[in-house]
Amino acid sequence: MTNRASTPAQPQAPPNTPASRATSFSPSVHLSQLSLVDFRSYAGVELSLEPGVTSLVGPNGQGKTNLVEAIGYLATLGSHRVAGDTPLVRAGAERAVVRGSVARDGRSVLIELEINPGKVNRARINKSPVPKPREVLGLLRTVLFAPEDLALVKGDPSERRRFLDELLVARSPRFAAVRSDYDRVLKQRNALLKTAGLARRSGGADLRTLDVWDAHLSRAGAELLAARVELVEAIAPLVDKAYAAVARGSMPISIDYVSSLGPDVSLEPDREVLSAALLNALSAVRSDELDRGVTLIGPHRDELVLKINDLPARGYASHGESWSLALALRLGGYDLLRADGGEPILILDDVFAELDADRRDRLADLVAPAEQVIITAAVAADVPEVLVGARVDVMDGVVRRVR
């Protein structure tokens, strides 16, 4: 059984610029310097950046995406390409270092991240160590669109849950701890379900400890679920506008948050109500969970259903519609972050080569007014004329400014 928080799209006039631009104030923010040591293919590199558009140009496999991946890591402590940190360290090196200078309203903040696979990562702000790397979250915000983002539409539900949770953390860094707590509780509860299930089959199960973990999961899950529901309500109209702008004349879209809770539970963002509902639902499926050894109820089982013309985009959308909807999700996230205060960096990694001429021009017009845009392209001709700005050539791991 499922429950839905449904936000249908409403007809909107396509914006000339990203949503909320004219009605909200955002401090001037941009990345002014990127320094890498033993990150991916780079033994060492220094890249100076300015506001406006910067294009990283070079054939595939030369290191362009490694640069934007590092920028994304500064903002999110994660990679859009791999799940773990080990591939981020150059072969033969023990660690990698990523540094970035962020200019914000005339002041500069230096973020330093030391990546130590298999050990504890370290972070510094303005050369002062901080207790946990996640304390740098919020100092730099990015919205990155890459070919992998087609999975937001065509991929498994986990891709869309990840999209929501990453946006939650970008808006409010405290949700990194909320997500971490939920994952920890879920892992512990799953382990207990496996051992309790085996014990029950042998006639010796004591389920009192499971009651305690049910309470932990319901509290952590309610916090995450309520935040996701609020986020979907906020971003849905922005995604609608962005989709209408990128794919003019297309069918209407809608976004449904589908919960693993029963249909009688209203998905209002009330933490106490949701916690009680999660606890009741866990009790109702306990026998099945003990048989299967996994947690069947909670935000980790939820889905963000994307529809075009009232049909699920996953499975029904064309390639062009899927690209447009994935772009709209990212642009909606950008507009939401900007409305919160502080301009995110827009990163477009090898995007324009994947779009037809019409969608390419519309996307270019949408992103051109952003404070800072970083584009990767195999050839300079892939960059639309309206986005021609600073150019950096990347060849064999060598970064050279052309203009």
C-alpha positions as CSV (number, residue, x, y, z in Angstrom):
1,M,0.0,0.0,0.0
2,T,1.2,3.5,-0.7
3,N,0.3,7.1,0.2
4,R,0.9,10.0,-2.0
5,A,1.7,13.7,-1.6
6,S,0.8,14.8,-5.1
7,T,1.7,18.1,-6.6
8,P,0.2,18.4,-10.1
9,A,1.7,20.8,-12.5
10,Q,-0.2,24.0,-13.3
11,P,0.1,25.8,-16.6
12,Q,2.8,28.4,-16.3
13,A,4.3,31.0,-18.5
14,P,7.9,30.0,-19.3
15,P,10.4,32.3,-17.4
16,N,13.0,34.3,-19.2
17,T,15.4,33.6,-16.3
18,P,15.5,31.0,-13.5
19,A,12.5,31.2,-11.2
20,S,12.5,33.7,-8.3
21,R,15.4,35.7,-9.8
22,A,13.5,39.0,-9.9
23,T,11.9,38.7,-6.5
24,S,14.7,37.4,-4.2
25,F,18.0,38.8,-3.1
26,S,21.1,36.5,-3.4
27,P,24.5,37.4,-2.1
28,S,27.2,37.3,-4.8
29,V,29.0,34.0,-4.5
30,H,31.5,32.3,-6.8
31,L,34.4,29.9,-6.7
32,S,37.6,31.9,-7.4
33,Q,40.3,29.2,-7.1
34,L,40.5,25.4,-7.3
35,S,43.6,23.5,-6.2
36,L,44.0,19.7,-6.5
37,V,46.7,17.3,-5.2
38,D,46.5,13.7,-6.2
39,F,42.9,13.9,-7.1
40,R,41.8,11.5,-9.9
41,S,44.2,12.0,-12.8
42,Y,45.9,15.2,-11.4
43,A,49.1,15.0,-9.4
44,G,48.6,18.8,-9.0
45,V,46.6,21.5,-10.7
46,E,45.7,25.1,-10.0
47,L,42.6,26.6,-11.7
48,S,41.6,30.3,-11.4
49,L,37.9,31.0,-11.9
50,E,35.8,34.2,-12.3
51,P,32.1,35.0,-12.2
52,G,30.2,34.4,-15.4
53,V,30.8,31.5,-17.8
54,T,33.9,29.3,-17.9
55,S,34.1,26.5,-20.5
56,L,36.5,23.6,-20.0
57,V,37.2,22.4,-23.5
58,G,39.0,19.2,-24.6
59,P,38.5,15.7,-25.9
60,N,36.9,13.1,-23.8
61,G,39.2,11.4,-21.3
62,Q,41.5,14.4,-20.7
63,G,40.3,15.4,-17.2
64,K,37.5,17.9,-17.6
65,T,35.0,16.0,-15.6
66,N,37.6,15.4,-12.9
67,L,37.7,19.1,-12.3
68,V,34.0,19.6,-12.0
69,E,33.8,16.5,-9.9
70,A,36.2,18.1,-7.5
71,I,34.1,21.3,-7.3
72,G,31.1,19.2,-6.6
73,Y,33.0,17.3,-3.8
74,L,33.8,20.7,-2.2
75,A,30.1,21.4,-2.0
76,T,28.7,18.0,-1.1
77,L,31.5,15.8,0.2
78,G,30.5,13.3,-2.5
79,S,31.0,12.4,-6.1
80,H,28.3,12.4,-8.8
81,R,30.1,9.5,-10.5
82,V,31.1,7.0,-7.7
83,A,29.7,6.1,-4.3
84,G,33.0,5.8,-2.4
85,D,36.2,7.9,-2.1
86,T,38.8,5.4,-3.2
87,P,38.5,6.1,-6.9
88,L,39.1,9.8,-6.2
89,V,42.7,9.3,-5.1
90,R,45.3,9.2,-7.9
91,A,46.7,5.7,-8.5
92,G,49.8,5.2,-6.3
93,A,48.9,8.1,-3.9
94,E,47.7,7.6,-0.3
95,R,45.4,10.6,-0.1
96,A,44.0,13.4,-2.2
97,V,43.5,17.1,-1.3
98,V,40.9,19.4,-2.7
99,R,41.0,23.1,-2.0
100,G,38.7,25.9,-3.0
101,S,38.5,29.6,-2.4
102,V,34.9,30.9,-2.3
103,A,34.3,34.6,-2.8
104,R,31.2,35.8,-1.1
105,D,30.3,39.5,-1.1
106,G,33.9,40.5,-1.3
107,R,35.2,38.1,1.4
108,S,37.1,34.9,0.8
109,V,36.7,31.5,2.5
110,L,39.2,28.7,1.9
111,I,37.8,25.2,2.1
112,E,40.3,22.3,2.3
113,L,39.4,18.6,2.2
114,E,41.8,15.8,2.7
115,I,40.4,12.5,1.3
116,N,41.8,9.4,3.1
117,P,40.2,6.2,1.8
118,G,39.7,3.7,4.5
119,K,40.5,6.3,7.2
120,V,38.9,9.5,8.5
121,N,38.7,12.4,6.1
122,R,39.8,15.8,7.3
123,A,38.6,19.3,6.7
124,R,39.8,22.8,7.3
125,I,38.1,26.2,7.0
126,N,40.5,29.1,6.5
127,K,43.3,26.7,7.5
128,S,41.7,25.9,10.8
129,P,40.8,22.2,11.4
130,V,37.1,21.5,12.0
131,P,35.8,18.4,14.0
132,K,33.9,16.9,11.1
133,P,34.1,17.4,7.3
134,R,30.4,18.0,7.1
135,E,30.9,21.4,8.9
136,V,32.0,22.8,5.5
137,L,28.6,22.0,4.0
138,G,26.8,25.2,3.0
139,L,29.9,27.3,2.4
140,L,29.8,26.4,-1.3
141,R,26.7,25.2,-3.1
142,T,26.6,23.7,-6.6
143,V,24.0,22.3,-9.0
144,L,25.6,19.9,-11.3
145,F,23.9,18.4,-14.4
146,A,25.7,15.5,-16.1
147,P,24.8,12.7,-18.5
148,E,24.4,10.5,-15.4
149,D,21.3,12.6,-14.4
150,L,19.2,10.8,-17.0
151,A,18.9,8.2,-14.2
152,L,16.8,10.7,-12.3
153,V,14.0,9.9,-14.8
154,K,14.9,6.4,-16.1
155,G,16.7,4.9,-13.1
156,D,15.7,3.2,-9.9
157,P,13.8,5.0,-7.1
158,S,17.0,5.3,-5.1
159,E,18.3,7.9,-7.7
160,R,15.3,10.1,-7.0
161,R,15.6,9.7,-3.3
162,R,19.2,10.7,-3.5
163,F,18.2,13.8,-5.5
164,L,15.8,14.9,-2.8
165,D,18.2,14.2,0.1
166,E,21.1,16.0,-1.6
167,L,18.9,19.0,-2.1
168,L,17.8,18.9,1.5
169,V,21.4,19.0,2.6
170,A,22.3,21.8,0.2
171,R,19.4,23.8,1.6
172,S,20.0,23.0,5.3
173,P,23.3,21.2,6.1
174,R,21.9,19.8,9.3
175,F,20.1,17.2,7.2
176,A,23.4,15.5,6.6
177,A,23.3,14.4,10.2
178,V,19.6,13.5,9.9
179,R,20.3,11.3,6.9
180,S,23.3,9.7,8.6
181,D,21.3,8.9,11.7
182,Y,18.6,7.3,9.7
183,D,21.0,5.2,7.7
184,R,22.7,4.1,10.9
185,V,19.5,3.1,12.6
186,L,18.3,1.3,9.5
187,K,21.5,-0.7,9.3
188,Q,21.3,-1.7,12.9
189,R,17.6,-2.6,12.7
190,N,18.1,-4.7,9.6
191,A,20.9,-6.6,11.3
192,L,18.7,-7.2,14.3
193,L,15.8,-8.4,12.1
194,K,18.1,-11.0,10.6
195,T,19.2,-12.4,13.9
196,A,15.8,-12.1,15.5
197,G,14.2,-13.9,12.5
198,L,16.6,-16.8,12.9
199,A,16.0,-16.9,16.6
200,R,12.2,-16.9,16.1
201,R,12.4,-19.9,13.8
202,S,14.3,-21.8,16.5
203,G,11.8,-20.7,19.1
204,G,14.0,-18.3,21.2
205,A,13.4,-14.8,19.9
206,D,13.4,-11.8,22.3
207,L,11.9,-8.9,20.5
208,R,12.2,-6.2,23.2
209,T,15.3,-4.8,21.6
210,L,13.5,-4.6,18.3
211,D,10.9,-2.4,20.0
212,V,13.7,0.1,20.9
213,W,15.0,0.2,17.3
214,D,11.4,0.7,16.0
215,A,11.2,3.8,18.1
216,H,14.5,5.1,16.9
217,L,13.6,4.4,13.2
218,S,10.2,6.1,13.5
219,R,11.7,9.3,15.0
220,A,14.6,9.6,12.5
221,G,12.3,8.5,9.6
222,A,9.6,11.1,10.5
223,E,12.2,13.9,10.4
224,L,13.4,12.8,7.0
225,L,10.0,12.1,5.6
226,A,8.5,15.5,6.7
227,A,11.5,17.3,5.2
228,R,11.0,15.5,1.8
229,V,7.3,16.3,1.7
230,E,8.0,20.0,2.4
231,L,10.7,19.9,-0.3
232,V,8.5,18.4,-3.0
233,E,5.8,21.0,-2.3
234,A,8.4,23.8,-2.7
235,I,10.2,22.5,-5.8
236,A,7.3,21.2,-7.8
237,P,6.2,24.6,-9.3
238,L,9.8,25.4,-10.1
239,V,10.4,22.2,-11.9
240,D,7.1,22.8,-13.8
241,K,8.3,26.2,-14.9
242,A,11.7,24.9,-15.9
243,Y,10.3,22.0,-17.9
244,A,7.9,24.4,-19.7
245,A,10.9,26.6,-20.6
246,V,13.2,23.8,-21.8
247,A,10.5,21.8,-23.7
248,R,8.0,24.3,-24.9
249,G,4.7,22.9,-26.2
250,S,5.2,19.6,-24.3
251,M,2.7,17.8,-22.3
252,P,2.1,18.8,-18.6
253,I,4.2,17.2,-15.9
254,S,3.4,16.3,-12.3
255,I,5.4,15.1,-9.2
256,D,4.1,12.6,-6.7
257,Y,5.8,11.7,-3.5
258,V,4.7,8.1,-2.8
259,S,5.3,6.9,0.7
260,S,5.5,3.3,2.0
261,L,3.0,4.2,4.7
262,G,-0.6,3.2,4.3
263,P,-3.2,5.2,2.3
264,D,-5.0,6.4,5.4
265,V,-2.0,8.4,6.6
266,S,-2.0,12.0,5.4
267,L,1.5,13.2,4.4
268,E,1.4,16.4,6.3
269,P,4.9,17.6,7.4
270,D,4.0,17.0,11.1
271,R,6.9,15.1,12.7
272,E,4.9,13.7,15.6
273,V,2.1,12.4,13.5
274,L,4.5,10.8,11.0
275,S,6.5,9.2,13.7
276,A,3.4,7.6,15.2
277,A,2.3,6.5,11.7
278,L,5.7,4.9,11.1
279,L,5.7,3.1,14.4
280,N,2.2,1.7,13.7
281,A,3.2,0.6,10.2
282,L,6.3,-1.1,11.5
283,S,4.3,-3.0,14.0
284,A,1.8,-4.1,11.3
285,V,4.6,-5.6,9.1
286,R,6.9,-7.0,11.8
287,S,6.2,-10.7,11.0
288,D,7.0,-10.2,7.3
289,E,10.1,-8.2,8.2
290,L,11.3,-11.0,10.5
291,D,10.8,-13.5,7.7
292,R,12.7,-11.4,5.1
293,G,15.3,-9.8,7.4
294,V,14.8,-6.3,6.1
295,T,12.9,-3.1,7.0
296,L,9.9,-2.8,4.8
297,I,8.6,0.6,6.0
298,G,10.3,4.0,5.9
299,P,11.7,6.8,3.7
300,H,14.2,4.3,2.2
301,R,11.3,2.6,0.5
302,D,9.6,5.8,-0.8
303,E,9.5,7.0,-4.4
304,L,9.3,10.3,-6.3
305,V,7.0,9.5,-9.2
306,L,7.5,11.8,-12.2
307,K,4.7,11.9,-14.8
308,I,4.3,13.4,-18.2
309,N,0.8,13.8,-19.4
310,D,-0.3,11.6,-16.5
311,L,1.9,8.7,-17.5
312,P,5.0,7.6,-15.6
313,A,8.1,9.2,-17.2
314,R,10.0,6.1,-16.3
315,G,9.1,3.8,-19.1
316,Y,6.9,6.2,-21.2
317,A,9.0,9.3,-21.7
318,S,10.9,9.7,-24.9
319,H,14.7,10.4,-24.8
320,G,14.2,14.1,-25.4
321,E,11.4,14.3,-22.7
322,S,13.6,12.4,-20.2
323,W,16.5,14.8,-20.8
324,S,14.2,17.8,-20.4
325,L,12.7,16.5,-17.2
326,A,16.1,15.7,-15.7
327,L,17.2,19.2,-16.6
328,A,14.1,20.7,-15.1
329,L,14.7,18.9,-11.8
330,R,18.2,20.4,-11.6
331,L,17.1,23.8,-12.6
332,G,14.2,23.7,-10.1
333,G,16.8,22.8,-7.4
334,Y,18.9,25.7,-8.5
335,D,16.1,28.2,-8.3
336,L,15.1,26.9,-4.9
337,L,18.6,27.2,-3.5
338,R,18.9,30.7,-4.9
339,A,15.6,31.7,-3.4
340,D,17.0,30.5,0.0
341,G,19.9,33.0,-0.3
342,G,23.3,32.5,-1.9
343,E,23.9,31.8,-5.6
344,P,24.8,28.2,-6.3
345,I,27.4,27.4,-9.0
346,L,25.8,25.9,-12.1
347,I,27.9,23.1,-13.6
348,L,26.9,21.6,-17.0
349,D,29.1,18.6,-17.6
350,D,29.0,17.5,-21.3
351,V,25.4,18.4,-21.5
352,F,25.0,20.4,-24.7
353,A,26.3,17.6,-27.0
354,E,23.4,15.5,-25.8
355,L,20.6,18.0,-26.6
356,D,19.0,18.9,-29.9
357,A,19.5,22.5,-31.1
358,D,16.2,23.8,-29.8
359,R,16.7,22.4,-26.3
360,R,20.3,23.5,-26.3
361,D,19.4,27.1,-27.1
362,R,16.6,27.2,-24.5
363,L,18.9,25.8,-21.8
364,A,21.6,28.3,-22.7
365,D,19.2,31.2,-22.3
366,L,18.0,29.9,-19.0
367,V,21.4,29.5,-17.4
368,A,23.2,32.5,-18.9
369,P,22.1,35.0,-16.2
370,A,23.6,32.8,-13.4
371,E,26.3,34.2,-11.2
372,Q,28.8,31.5,-12.2
373,V,28.4,28.7,-14.8
374,I,31.1,26.1,-15.5
375,I,30.7,24.1,-18.7
376,T,32.6,21.1,-20.0
377,A,32.6,20.4,-23.8
378,A,34.6,18.2,-26.1
379,V,34.9,21.0,-28.7
380,A,34.3,24.7,-28.4
381,A,31.5,24.6,-31.0
382,D,29.4,22.6,-28.5
383,V,29.1,25.7,-26.3
384,P,26.2,28.0,-27.4
385,E,27.1,31.4,-28.4
386,V,25.2,33.1,-25.6
387,L,27.5,31.2,-23.1
388,V,30.8,32.1,-24.7
389,G,33.0,33.5,-22.0
390,A,36.3,32.4,-20.4
391,R,37.8,29.3,-22.0
392,V,40.2,26.8,-20.4
393,D,41.7,24.0,-22.6
394,V,42.2,20.6,-20.9
395,M,44.6,18.2,-22.6
396,D,46.5,15.3,-21.2
397,G,45.9,16.6,-17.7
398,V,47.3,20.0,-18.5
399,V,45.0,23.0,-17.8
400,R,45.7,26.1,-20.0
401,R,43.7,29.3,-20.0
402,V,42.9,30.4,-23.6
403,R,40.8,33.5,-22.8
